[in-house]
């Protein structure tokens, strides 16, 4: 099974003619497994601009993310920054905010301060995001003025700026 996963990663990253790309986003599960090492090895030839690392506010997620940050540093992948997903819930009807996953150790902001890496922003939980994914309609187009869409655009702008600054 392991060899087939690595083979799929290799085929996906090395054997596909992607043409000219603005961005290639590879979403991986948390951790520093052999799959991560393979992705880094195959993408190093193309020069990796950086990693955006996503967490949730809970300490269990932050523990994995700290390992991922250390992994990126060890293999010399620049860290664009950290995004905290599901930081709050914003009711789509009344706009009230609720903290569903309270950070017990300061969340991603504190972790970023402690590790001296950029914090890109917090993304609120909005049930319409899943609905948009299911229907194939971009959430930020369908609901452009929602807190989540505004937060997404802010994170994307920071990532784009990092990439532009890096390639100059």
Secondary structure, 3 states (H helix, E strand, C coil): CHHHHHHHHHHHHHHCCCCCCCCCCCCCCCCCCHHHHHHHHHHHCCCCCCEEEEECCCHHHHHHHHHHHHHHHHCCCCEEEEEEEEEEEECCCCCCEECCCCCCCCHHHHHHHHHCCCEEEEEEECHHHHHHHHHCCCHHHHCCCCHHHHHHHHHHHHHHHHHHHHHC
